[in-house]
Amino acid sequence: MENRIEKRIELKAPVSRVWTALTDYRQFGEWFQVAIEGPFEPGQVSLGHMTYPGFEYIKWEAVVQQMQPERLFSYTWHPYAVDPNVDYSQETPTLVEFRLEPISGGTLLMVTETGFDKIPSQRRAEAYSKHNEGWIEQLNNVGTYVAKKE
């Protein structure tokens, strides 16, 4: 099994628009389907809950790592932490990085999630599989979001 998920999408929106969709917590929440309690700030915990139908019971908790304007937004979190009876806090989180590059006609958005090798073996494969699929959906979501917000 791999330790890294990498996905990319070309968006017909300027880097500044994509950056705002990623880093404004309200806009991020719209396309990611999560209600976040407050702004993203490096070094701070971001809290909330999922709004995706059927998954509203799942808590959102991420620690914002970096915010390099219009280049890099990253956070750590516990992947596929969906069982409300499990305490995931002792697990090593994965690192999610969104990288933006200007391209002709828009923005290349790349998302990378690493650290699956640190997830307990009994749930590693499922977490990797679900996130590998999930990032395809989320990149499509952000693409649709920035296209309609132009």
DSSP file (Angstrom, degrees, kcal/mol; ACC not computed):
  #  RESIDUE AA STRUCTURE BP1 BP2  ACC     N-H-->O    O-->H-N    N-H-->O    O-->H-N    TCO  KAPPA ALPHA  PHI   PSI    X-CA   Y-CA   Z-CA
    1    1 A M              0   0    0      0, 0.0     2,-0.1     0, 0.0   124,-0.0   0.000 360.0 360.0 360.0 146.1    0.0    0.0    0.0
    2    2 A E        -     0   0    0      1,-0.1     3,-0.1     2,-0.1   126,-0.0  -0.383 360.0-150.3 -81.7 161.4    1.1    3.5   -0.7
    3    3 A N  S    S+     0   0    0     -2,-0.1   113,-1.3     1,-0.1   112,-0.9   0.459  76.6  59.8-104.2  -6.8    1.8    6.2    1.8
    4    4 A R  E     -A  114   0A   0    110,-0.2     2,-0.5   111,-0.1   110,-0.2  -0.974  56.8-161.8-135.3 136.1    0.9    9.1   -0.4
    5    5 A I  E     -A  113   0A   0    108,-2.5   108,-2.2    -2,-0.4     2,-0.4  -0.971  15.3-178.6-112.6 130.9   -2.1   10.3   -2.3
    6    6 A E  E     +A  112   0A   0     -2,-0.5     2,-0.3   106,-0.2   106,-0.2  -0.993   6.3 166.5-132.0 127.2   -1.6   12.9   -5.0
    7    7 A K  E     -A  111   0A   0    104,-2.5   104,-2.5    -2,-0.4     2,-0.3  -0.955   9.3-171.6-134.0 153.7   -4.4   14.4   -7.1
    8    8 A R  E     -A  110   0A   0     -2,-0.3     2,-0.3   102,-0.2   102,-0.2  -0.991   5.4-176.1-146.2 153.9   -4.5   17.4   -9.4
    9    9 A I  E     -A  109   0A   0    100,-2.2   100,-2.9    -2,-0.3     2,-0.6  -0.990  23.5-132.6-149.3 140.8   -7.0   19.4  -11.3
   10   10 A E  E     -A  108   0A   0     -2,-0.3     2,-0.4    98,-0.2    98,-0.2  -0.859  28.8-162.1 -94.3 124.4   -6.8   22.3  -13.7
   11   11 A L  E     -A  107   0A   0     96,-3.4    96,-2.5    -2,-0.6     2,-1.6  -0.875  22.9-136.8-111.8 138.3   -9.3   25.0  -12.8
   12   12 A K  S    S+     0   0    0     -2,-0.4    94,-0.2    94,-0.2    93,-0.1  -0.460  77.7  90.9 -89.4  63.0  -10.6   27.8  -15.0
   13   13 A A  S    S-     0   0    0     -2,-1.6    -2,-0.2    94,-0.1   134,-0.1  -0.981  83.7 -96.4-152.2 147.8  -10.2   30.4  -12.2
   14   14 A P    >>  -     0   0    0      0, 0.0     4,-2.0     0, 0.0     3,-0.6  -0.270  36.3-111.4 -66.6 155.9   -7.4   32.7  -11.2
   15   15 A V  H 3> S+     0   0    0     91,-0.3     4,-3.0     1,-0.2     5,-0.2   0.878 117.5  58.1 -53.5 -41.2   -5.1   31.6   -8.4
   16   16 A S  H 3> S+     0   0    0      1,-0.2     4,-1.9     2,-0.2    -1,-0.2   0.882 106.9  47.6 -60.5 -38.4   -6.5   34.3   -6.1
   17   17 A R  H <> S+     0   0    0     -3,-0.6     4,-2.0     2,-0.2    -1,-0.2   0.912 113.7  46.3 -68.9 -42.9  -10.0   32.9   -6.5
   18   18 A V  H  X S+     0   0    0     -4,-2.0     4,-1.8     2,-0.2    -2,-0.2   0.906 110.3  54.6 -66.1 -41.2   -8.9   29.3   -5.8
   19   19 A W  H  X S+     0   0    0     -4,-3.0     4,-2.5    -5,-0.2     5,-0.2   0.922 108.8  47.9 -58.1 -45.2   -6.8   30.5   -2.8
   20   20 A T  H  X S+     0   0    0     -4,-1.9     4,-2.3     1,-0.2     8,-0.3   0.902 108.6  53.7 -64.3 -40.7   -9.8   32.2   -1.3
   21   21 A A  H  < S+     0   0    0     -4,-2.0    -1,-0.2     1,-0.2    -2,-0.2   0.828 115.4  42.0 -63.0 -30.7  -12.0   29.1   -1.8
   22   22 A L  H  < S+     0   0    0     -4,-1.8    -2,-0.2    -3,-0.1    -1,-0.2   0.859 123.7  32.3 -81.9 -37.8   -9.4   27.0    0.1
   23   23 A T  H  < S+     0   0    0     -4,-2.5     2,-0.8    -5,-0.2    17,-0.6   0.598  91.4  88.2-108.5 -12.1   -8.5   29.4    2.9
   24   24 A D  S  X S-     0   0    0     -4,-2.3     4,-3.1    -5,-0.2     5,-0.3  -0.807  72.4-145.5 -82.4 115.9  -11.7   31.3    3.8
   25   25 A Y  H  > S+     0   0    0     -2,-0.8     4,-1.9     1,-0.2    11,-0.3   0.796  95.2  51.5 -58.4 -31.1  -13.2   28.8    6.3
   26   26 A R  H  > S+     0   0    0      2,-0.2     4,-1.5     1,-0.2    -1,-0.2   0.931 113.8  42.7 -71.1 -44.6  -16.8   29.6    5.1
   27   27 A Q  H  > S+     0   0    0     -3,-0.2     4,-1.7     2,-0.2     5,-0.3   0.923 113.1  52.7 -67.3 -43.3  -16.0   29.0    1.5
   28   28 A F  H  X S+     0   0    0     -4,-3.1     4,-2.7    -8,-0.3     5,-0.3   0.921 108.2  52.8 -54.5 -44.4  -14.0   25.9    2.3
   29   29 A G  H  X>S+     0   0    0     -4,-1.9     5,-1.7    -5,-0.3     4,-1.3   0.844 103.8  57.0 -61.7 -35.6  -16.9   24.6    4.3
   30   30 A E  H  <5S+     0   0    0     -4,-1.5    -1,-0.2    -3,-0.2    -2,-0.2   0.956 117.9  29.3 -62.8 -51.1  -19.3   25.1    1.3
   31   31 A W  H  <5S+     0   0    0     -4,-1.7    -2,-0.2   -10,-0.2    -1,-0.2   0.818 124.1  47.2 -82.9 -29.6  -17.5   23.0   -1.1
   32   32 A F  H  <5S-     0   0    0     -4,-2.7    -1,-0.2    -5,-0.3    -3,-0.2   0.656 106.7-126.0 -82.7 -15.9  -15.9   20.5    1.4
   33   33 A Q  T  <5 +     0   0    0     -4,-1.3    18,-2.5    -5,-0.3    19,-1.0   0.975  65.6 122.6  65.6  61.0  -19.3   20.1    3.1
   34   34 A V  E   < -B   50   0A   0     -5,-1.7     2,-0.8    16,-0.3    -1,-0.3  -0.989  58.8-135.3-148.1 140.1  -18.2   21.0    6.6
   35   35 A A  E     -B   49   0A   0     14,-3.3    14,-1.8    -2,-0.3     2,-0.4  -0.884  28.1-165.9 -98.5 110.6  -19.3   23.6    9.1
   36   36 A I  E     -B   48   0A   0     -2,-0.8    12,-0.3   -11,-0.3    -7,-0.1  -0.808  17.9-141.1-103.5 138.8  -16.1   25.2   10.6
   37   37 A E  S    S-     0   0    0     10,-3.0    11,-0.1    -2,-0.4    -1,-0.1   0.723  71.3 -10.8 -74.2 -24.3  -16.4   27.3   13.7
   38   38 A G  S    S-     0   0    0      9,-0.4    -1,-0.1   -13,-0.0     9,-0.1  -0.972  86.7 -51.1-165.9 176.0  -13.8   30.0   12.8
   39   39 A P        -     0   0    0      0, 0.0     2,-0.3     0, 0.0   -15,-0.1  -0.100  55.5-105.3 -59.9 152.1  -11.0   31.2   10.5
   40   40 A F        +     0   0    0    -17,-0.6   -15,-0.1     6,-0.1     5,-0.1  -0.630  42.8 176.1 -75.1 132.5   -8.0   29.1    9.6
   41   41 A E    >   -     0   0    0     -2,-0.3     3,-2.3     3,-0.2    23,-0.4  -0.982  36.2-104.8-141.0 128.5   -4.9   30.3   11.4
   42   42 A P  T 3  S+     0   0    0      0, 0.0    23,-0.2     0, 0.0     3,-0.1  -0.214 107.0  16.4 -52.4 135.0   -1.4   28.6   11.2
   43   43 A G  T 3  S+     0   0    0     21,-3.2     2,-0.3     1,-0.3    22,-0.1   0.375 105.9 111.0  83.9  -4.1   -0.7   26.7   14.4
   44   44 A Q  S <  S-     0   0    0     -3,-2.3    20,-2.3    20,-0.2     2,-0.4  -0.749  70.5-115.1-107.7 151.3   -4.3   26.7   15.5
   45   45 A V  E     - C   0  63A   0     -2,-0.3     2,-0.5    18,-0.2    18,-0.2  -0.656  24.0-150.0 -80.2 134.8   -6.9   23.9   15.7
   46   46 A S  E     - C   0  62A   0     16,-3.8    16,-2.0    -2,-0.4     2,-0.3  -0.934  19.1-170.6-106.1 125.9   -9.8   24.2   13.4
   47   47 A L  E     + C   0  61A   0     -2,-0.5   -10,-3.0    14,-0.2    -9,-0.4  -0.845  25.2 101.9-120.6 154.3  -13.0   22.6   14.7
   48   48 A G  E     -BC  36  60A   0     12,-1.6    12,-2.3    -2,-0.3     2,-0.3  -0.966  53.5 -93.3 171.5-155.1  -16.4   21.9   13.3
   49   49 A H  E     -BC  35  59A   0    -14,-1.8   -14,-3.3    10,-0.3    10,-0.2  -0.992  35.9 -96.8-151.0 153.5  -18.5   19.0   11.9
   50   50 A M  E     -B   34   0A   0      8,-2.8   -16,-0.3     5,-0.4   -17,-0.1  -0.355  21.2-168.7 -68.6 148.7  -19.3   17.5    8.6
   51   51 A T        +     0   0    0    -18,-2.5   -17,-0.2   -22,-0.1     5,-0.2   0.327  46.3 125.0-116.0   1.6  -22.4   18.6    6.7
   52   52 A Y  S >  S-     0   0    0    -19,-1.0     3,-2.8     3,-0.2     4,-0.2  -0.460  78.6 -95.5 -62.6 126.2  -22.3   15.8    4.1
   53   53 A P  T 3  S+     0   0    0      0, 0.0    -1,-0.1     0, 0.0    -2,-0.1  -0.174 110.1  14.0 -52.1 127.2  -25.6   14.0    4.2
   54   54 A G  T 3  S+     0   0    0     -3,-0.1     3,-0.1     0, 0.0    -2,-0.1   0.244 119.9  69.4  92.4 -12.0  -25.3   10.9    6.4
   55   55 A F    X   +     0   0    0     -3,-2.8     3,-2.0     1,-0.1    -5,-0.4   0.134  54.7 116.8-122.5  18.6  -22.0   12.0    7.9
   56   56 A E  T 3   +     0   0    0      1,-0.3    -1,-0.1    -4,-0.2    -6,-0.1   0.706  69.7  65.7 -62.8 -19.2  -23.1   15.0   10.0
   57   57 A Y  T 3  S+     0   0    0     -3,-0.1     2,-0.4    -8,-0.1    -1,-0.3   0.596  79.3 101.9 -77.7 -11.1  -22.1   13.2   13.2
   58   58 A I    <   -     0   0    0     -3,-2.0    -8,-2.8    -8,-0.1     2,-0.2  -0.618  69.9-135.0 -82.5 128.0  -18.4   13.3   12.1
   59   59 A K  E     -C   49   0A   0     -2,-0.4     2,-0.6    22,-0.3   -10,-0.3  -0.549   7.8-138.9 -78.9 143.5  -16.3   16.0   13.9
   60   60 A W  E     +C   48   0A   0    -12,-2.3   -12,-1.6    -2,-0.2     2,-0.3  -0.920  32.9 160.2 -99.2 123.1  -13.9   18.2   11.9
   61   61 A E  E     +C   47   0A   0     -2,-0.6    17,-0.5   -14,-0.2     2,-0.3  -0.915   4.8 153.0-145.6 118.9  -10.7   18.7   13.6
   62   62 A A  E     -CD  46  77A   0    -16,-2.0   -16,-3.8    -2,-0.3     2,-0.6  -0.977  36.5-134.6-141.5 151.7   -7.5   19.8   11.8
   63   63 A V  E     -CD  45  76A   0     13,-2.3    13,-2.1    -2,-0.3     2,-0.3  -0.949  26.5-131.4-110.3 116.6   -4.4   21.7   12.8
   64   64 A V  E     + D   0  75A   0    -20,-2.3   -21,-3.2    -2,-0.6    11,-0.3  -0.487  29.0 176.2 -68.4 129.0   -3.5   24.4   10.2
   65   65 A Q  E     +     0   0A   0      9,-2.8     2,-0.4     1,-0.3    10,-0.2   0.882  56.2   4.7 -99.0 -60.3    0.2   24.1    9.4
   66   66 A Q  E     - D   0  74A   0      8,-0.8     8,-2.4   -24,-0.1    -1,-0.3  -0.968  41.9-176.2-135.5 147.3    1.0   26.6    6.7
   67   67 A M  E     + D   0  73A   0     -2,-0.4     6,-0.2     6,-0.2    -3,-0.0  -0.755  11.8 172.9-139.0  89.5   -0.7   29.4    4.7
   68   68 A Q  E >>  - D   0  72A   0      4,-2.9     3,-2.5    -2,-0.3     4,-2.2  -0.872  48.0-105.4 -98.1 103.8    1.7   30.8    2.1
   69   69 A P  T 34 S-     0   0    0      0, 0.0     4,-0.1     0, 0.0   -53,-0.1   0.073  91.4 -11.5 -43.4 125.7   -0.6   33.1    0.2
   70   70 A E  T 34 S+     0   0    0      1,-0.1     3,-0.1   -55,-0.1   -51,-0.1   0.633 134.3  62.1  60.8  19.3   -1.7   31.8   -3.2
   71   71 A R  T <4 S+     0   0    0     -3,-2.5    29,-2.2     1,-0.2     2,-0.4   0.587 103.1  11.6-131.4 -51.3    0.9   29.0   -3.0
   72   72 A L  E  <  +DE  68  99A   0     -4,-2.2    -4,-2.9    27,-0.2     2,-0.4  -0.990  43.4 174.9-147.4 129.8    0.4   26.5   -0.2
   73   73 A F  E     +DE  67  98A   0     25,-2.2    25,-3.1    -2,-0.4     2,-0.3  -0.997  22.0 170.5-129.2 127.9   -2.3   25.7    2.4
   74   74 A S  E     +DE  66  97A   0     -8,-2.4    -9,-2.8    -2,-0.4    -8,-0.8  -0.979  11.3 168.4-141.8 153.4   -1.7   22.7    4.6
   75   75 A Y  E     -DE  64  96A   0     21,-2.1    21,-3.3    -2,-0.3     2,-0.3  -0.975  25.7-127.6-151.8 162.4   -3.2   21.1    7.7
   76   76 A T  E     +DE  63  95A   0    -13,-2.1   -13,-2.3    -2,-0.3     2,-0.3  -0.872  35.3 154.1-111.1 151.1   -2.9   17.8    9.6
   77   77 A W  E     -DE  62  94A   0     17,-1.7    17,-2.6    -2,-0.3   -15,-0.1  -0.961  49.0 -91.8-161.2 173.3   -5.8   15.7   10.6
   78   78 A H    >   -     0   0    0    -17,-0.5     3,-0.9    -2,-0.3   -17,-0.1  -0.873  49.0-129.6 -98.3 112.0   -6.9   12.1   11.4
   79   79 A P  T 3  S-     0   0    0      0, 0.0     3,-0.1     0, 0.0    48,-0.1  -0.326  78.4  -4.0 -70.7 141.9   -7.9   10.4    8.2
   80   80 A Y  T 3  S+     0   0    0      1,-0.2     2,-1.5    47,-0.1     3,-0.2   0.869  76.1 166.0  46.5  48.3  -11.2    8.6    8.0
   81   81 A A    <   +     0   0    0     -3,-0.9   -22,-0.3     1,-0.2    -1,-0.2  -0.614  20.7 136.3 -89.5  75.3  -11.9    9.2   11.7
   82   82 A V        +     0   0    0     -2,-1.5    -1,-0.2    -3,-0.1    -2,-0.1   0.528  32.5  93.4-107.2  -9.0  -15.6    8.2   11.3
   83   83 A D    >   -     0   0    0     -3,-0.2     3,-1.9     1,-0.1    -1,-0.0  -0.780  57.4-158.9 -90.8 112.1  -16.3    5.9   14.3
   84   84 A P  T 3  S+     0   0    0      0, 0.0    -1,-0.1     0, 0.0    -3,-0.0   0.649  90.2  60.3 -65.9 -11.7  -17.7    8.1   17.1
   85   85 A N  T 3  S+     0   0    0      2,-0.0     2,-0.4    -3,-0.0    -2,-0.0   0.390  91.1  83.2 -94.2   2.7  -16.7    5.4   19.7
   86   86 A V  S <  S-     0   0    0     -3,-1.9     2,-0.8    -5,-0.0    -3,-0.0  -0.901  70.1-141.9-111.6 135.7  -13.0    5.6   18.8
   87   87 A D        +     0   0    0     -2,-0.4     3,-0.5     1,-0.1     4,-0.0  -0.847  21.9 175.7 -93.5 107.2  -10.5    8.1   20.2
   88   88 A Y    >   +     0   0    0     -2,-0.8     3,-2.0     1,-0.2    -1,-0.1   0.481  52.7  99.8 -88.2  -3.5   -8.2    8.9   17.3
   89   89 A S  T 3  S+     0   0    0      1,-0.3    -1,-0.2   -11,-0.0    -2,-0.0   0.713  77.1  56.0 -63.1 -21.8   -6.3   11.6   19.2
   90   90 A Q  T 3  S+     0   0    0     -3,-0.5    -1,-0.3     2,-0.1     2,-0.2   0.571  90.1  94.6 -86.7  -7.9   -3.4    9.2   20.0
   91   91 A E  S <  S-     0   0    0     -3,-2.0    28,-0.1     1,-0.1    -3,-0.0  -0.494  86.4-108.1 -80.0 152.2   -2.8    8.5   16.3
   92   92 A T        -     0   0    0     26,-0.6    26,-0.1    -2,-0.2    -2,-0.1  -0.690  41.2-129.2 -75.7 126.2   -0.3   10.4   14.2
   93   93 A P        -     0   0    0      0, 0.0   -15,-0.2     0, 0.0     2,-0.2  -0.291  14.6-117.4 -74.3 161.9   -2.2   12.6   11.8
   94   94 A T  E     -E   77   0A   0    -17,-2.6   -17,-1.7    22,-0.1     2,-0.5  -0.571  24.8-120.3 -90.0 163.0   -1.7   12.8    8.1
   95   95 A L  E     -EF  76 114A   0     19,-2.4    19,-2.1   -19,-0.2     2,-0.5  -0.927  21.4-163.2-108.7 125.6   -0.5   16.0    6.4
   96   96 A V  E     -EF  75 113A   0    -21,-3.3   -21,-2.1    -2,-0.5     2,-0.4  -0.933   8.8-173.4-108.4 128.0   -2.8   17.5    3.7
   97   97 A E  E     -EF  74 112A   0     15,-2.9    15,-2.3    -2,-0.5     2,-0.6  -0.986  12.2-164.1-125.7 129.0   -1.2   20.0    1.3
   98   98 A F  E     -EF  73 111A   0    -25,-3.1   -25,-2.2    -2,-0.4     2,-0.4  -0.959  14.4-171.7-106.5 120.4   -2.9   22.1   -1.3
   99   99 A R  E     -EF  72 110A   0     11,-3.0    11,-2.7    -2,-0.6     2,-0.4  -0.937   4.4-159.3-115.8 137.3   -0.5   23.7   -3.8
  100  100 A L  E     + F   0 109A   0    -29,-2.2     9,-0.2    -2,-0.4     7,-0.0  -0.933  10.9 177.6-118.7 138.1   -1.5   26.2   -6.4
  101  101 A E  E     - F   0 108A   0      7,-1.9     7,-3.3    -2,-0.4     2,-0.2  -0.999  30.7-119.7-136.1 134.5    0.3   27.1   -9.6
  102  102 A P  E     + F   0 107A   0      0, 0.0     2,-0.3     0, 0.0     5,-0.2  -0.532  37.9 175.1 -70.3 138.5   -0.8   29.6  -12.2
  103  103 A I  E >   - F   0 106A   0      3,-2.3     3,-2.3    -2,-0.2     2,-0.3  -0.882  45.9 -69.2-133.7 167.6   -1.3   28.1  -15.6
  104  104 A S  T 3  S+     0   0    0     -2,-0.3     3,-0.1     1,-0.3     0, 0.0  -0.423 123.2   7.5 -59.2 120.6   -2.6   29.4  -18.9
  105  105 A G  T 3  S-     0   0    0     -2,-0.3     2,-0.3     1,-0.2    -1,-0.3   0.534 134.3 -30.3  85.1   6.6   -6.3   30.0  -18.4
  106  106 A G  E <  S- F   0 103A   0     -3,-2.3    -3,-2.3   -94,-0.2     2,-0.4  -0.933  86.1 -33.4 161.4-134.8   -6.4   29.4  -14.7
  107  107 A T  E     -AF  11 102A   0    -96,-2.5   -96,-3.4    -2,-0.3     2,-0.7  -0.986  29.1-141.6-136.7 137.0   -4.9   27.4  -11.8
  108  108 A L  E     -AF  10 101A   0     -7,-3.3    -7,-1.9    -2,-0.4     2,-0.5  -0.905  25.6-165.0 -93.6 119.5   -3.3   24.0  -11.3
  109  109 A L  E     -AF   9 100A   0   -100,-2.9  -100,-2.2    -2,-0.7     2,-0.4  -0.933   6.2-174.4-109.1 124.8   -4.5   22.8   -7.9
  110  110 A M  E     -AF   8  99A   0    -11,-2.7   -11,-3.0    -2,-0.5     2,-0.4  -0.968   5.4-166.5-119.1 132.3   -2.6   19.8   -6.4
  111  111 A V  E     -AF   7  98A   0   -104,-2.5  -104,-2.5    -2,-0.4     2,-0.4  -0.970   6.7-177.5-118.1 135.4   -3.5   18.1   -3.2
  112  112 A T  E     -AF   6  97A   0    -15,-2.3   -15,-2.9    -2,-0.4     2,-0.4  -0.996   7.7-170.0-130.1 134.8   -1.2   15.7   -1.5
  113  113 A E  E     +AF   5  96A   0   -108,-2.2  -108,-2.5    -2,-0.4     2,-0.3  -0.993  16.2 173.5-125.3 125.1   -1.9   13.7    1.7
  114  114 A T  E     +AF   4  95A   0    -19,-2.1   -19,-2.4    -2,-0.4  -110,-0.2  -0.858  42.3  64.8-127.7 160.2    1.0   11.8    3.3
  115  115 A G    >   +     0   0    0   -112,-0.9     3,-1.8    -2,-0.3     4,-0.3   0.541  48.1 133.6 108.0  11.0    1.6    9.9    6.5
  116  116 A F  G >   +     0   0    0   -113,-1.3     3,-1.4     1,-0.3    12,-0.1   0.763  65.8  70.4 -64.5 -22.8   -0.7    6.8    6.0
  117  117 A D  G 3  S+     0   0    0      1,-0.3    -1,-0.3  -114,-0.2     4,-0.1   0.683  95.1  55.4 -67.0 -15.2    2.2    4.6    7.1
  118  118 A K  G <  S+     0   0    0     -3,-1.8   -26,-0.6  -115,-0.1    -1,-0.3   0.522  84.3 102.2 -93.1  -7.1    1.7    6.0   10.6
  119  119 A I  S <  S-     0   0    0     -3,-1.4     5,-0.2    -4,-0.3    -4,-0.0  -0.552  92.5 -89.9 -75.3 139.7   -2.0    5.0   10.8
  120  120 A P    >>  -     0   0    0      0, 0.0     3,-2.1     0, 0.0     4,-1.1  -0.215  37.3-121.0 -51.4 138.1   -2.7    1.9   12.8
  121  121 A S  H 3> S+     0   0    0      1,-0.3     4,-0.6     2,-0.2     3,-0.3   0.782 106.8  65.2 -56.7 -32.4   -2.5   -1.2   10.6
  122  122 A Q  H 34 S+     0   0    0      1,-0.2    -1,-0.3     2,-0.1     4,-0.1   0.682 119.1  22.6 -68.4 -16.2   -6.0   -2.3   11.3
  123  123 A R  H <> S+     0   0    0     -3,-2.1     4,-2.3     2,-0.1    -1,-0.2   0.370  96.1  96.7-127.5   3.0   -7.5    0.8    9.6
  124  124 A R  H  X S+     0   0    0     -4,-1.1     4,-2.6    -3,-0.3     5,-0.2   0.933  84.9  47.0 -61.2 -51.0   -4.7    2.0    7.3
  125  125 A A  H  X S+     0   0    0     -4,-0.6     4,-2.6     1,-0.2    -1,-0.2   0.902 114.6  46.6 -63.0 -42.1   -5.9    0.4    4.1
  126  126 A E  H  > S+     0   0    0      2,-0.2     4,-2.9     1,-0.2     5,-0.3   0.923 112.5  49.8 -67.2 -43.0   -9.5    1.6    4.5
  127  127 A A  H  X S+     0   0    0     -4,-2.3     4,-2.1     2,-0.2     5,-0.2   0.927 113.7  46.5 -60.6 -44.3   -8.4    5.2    5.4
  128  128 A Y  H  X S+     0   0    0     -4,-2.6     4,-2.7    -5,-0.2    -2,-0.2   0.945 114.3  47.1 -62.5 -48.2   -6.1    5.3    2.4
  129  129 A S  H  X S+     0   0    0     -4,-2.6     4,-2.0     1,-0.2     5,-0.2   0.927 113.1  47.4 -61.1 -48.0   -8.8    3.9    0.1
  130  130 A K  H  X S+     0   0    0     -4,-2.9     4,-2.7     1,-0.2    -1,-0.2   0.890 115.9  44.6 -63.5 -39.8  -11.5    6.3    1.3
  131  131 A H  H  X S+     0   0    0     -4,-2.1     4,-2.6    -5,-0.3     5,-0.2   0.863 107.9  57.5 -74.4 -34.8   -9.3    9.3    1.1
  132  132 A N  H  X S+     0   0    0     -4,-2.7     4,-0.7    -5,-0.2    -2,-0.2   0.919 116.1  36.9 -59.0 -43.2   -8.0    8.3   -2.3
  133  133 A E  H >X S+     0   0    0     -4,-2.0     4,-1.6    -5,-0.2     3,-0.5   0.897 114.7  56.6 -71.5 -43.1  -11.6    8.3   -3.6
  134  134 A G  H 3X S+     0   0    0     -4,-2.7     4,-2.7     1,-0.2    -2,-0.2   0.843 100.2  56.5 -62.2 -37.1  -12.6   11.3   -1.5
  135  135 A W  H 3X S+     0   0    0     -4,-2.6     4,-2.2     2,-0.2    -1,-0.2   0.830 103.3  55.3 -68.3 -29.5   -9.9   13.6   -2.9
  136  136 A I  H <X S+     0   0    0     -4,-0.7     4,-1.9    -3,-0.5    -1,-0.2   0.953 111.9  43.8 -62.6 -47.9  -11.2   13.0   -6.4
  137  137 A E  H  X S+     0   0    0     -4,-1.6     4,-2.3     1,-0.2    -2,-0.2   0.909 113.5  50.7 -62.8 -43.0  -14.7   14.1   -5.2
  138  138 A Q  H  X S+     0   0    0     -4,-2.7     4,-2.5     2,-0.2    -1,-0.2   0.870 108.6  50.8 -68.2 -36.1  -13.4   17.1   -3.3
  139  139 A L  H  X S+     0   0    0     -4,-2.2     4,-2.1     2,-0.2    -1,-0.2   0.898 111.2  49.0 -67.8 -37.8  -11.3   18.4   -6.2
  140  140 A N  H  X S+     0   0    0     -4,-1.9     4,-2.5    -5,-0.2    -2,-0.2   0.903 110.3  52.8 -63.4 -39.5  -14.4   18.2   -8.4
  141  141 A N  H  X S+     0   0    0     -4,-2.3     4,-2.5     1,-0.2    -2,-0.2   0.931 110.5  45.1 -61.5 -46.9  -16.3   20.0   -5.7
  142  142 A V  H  X S+     0   0    0     -4,-2.5     4,-2.8     2,-0.2     5,-0.3   0.876 111.7  54.2 -67.5 -34.8  -13.8   22.9   -5.5
  143  143 A G  H  X S+     0   0    0     -4,-2.1     4,-1.7     2,-0.2    -2,-0.2   0.933 111.4  43.9 -62.0 -45.8  -13.7   23.1   -9.3
  144  144 A T  H  X S+     0   0    0     -4,-2.5     4,-1.9     2,-0.2    -2,-0.2   0.902 113.9  52.8 -63.0 -41.6  -17.5   23.4   -9.5
  145  145 A Y  H  X S+     0   0    0     -4,-2.5     4,-1.1     1,-0.2    -2,-0.2   0.939 111.2  43.0 -62.9 -50.0  -17.4   25.9   -6.6
  146  146 A V  H  < S+     0   0    0     -4,-2.8     4,-0.3     1,-0.2    -1,-0.2   0.828 111.4  56.5 -70.3 -28.4  -14.9   28.3   -8.1
  147  147 A A  H >< S+     0   0    0     -4,-1.7     3,-0.7    -5,-0.3    -1,-0.2   0.896 111.0  42.3 -67.4 -39.9  -16.5   28.1  -11.6
  148  148 A K  H 3< S+     0   0    0     -4,-1.9    -1,-0.2     1,-0.2    -2,-0.2   0.656 109.2  59.4 -82.6 -13.8  -19.9   29.2  -10.3
  149  149 A K  T 3<        0   0    0     -4,-1.1    -1,-0.2     1,-0.2    -2,-0.2   0.426 360.0 360.0 -92.6   0.5  -18.4   31.9   -8.1
  150  150 A E    <         0   0    0     -3,-0.7    -1,-0.2    -4,-0.3    -2,-0.1   0.508 360.0 360.0 -68.5 360.0  -16.7   33.8  -10.9
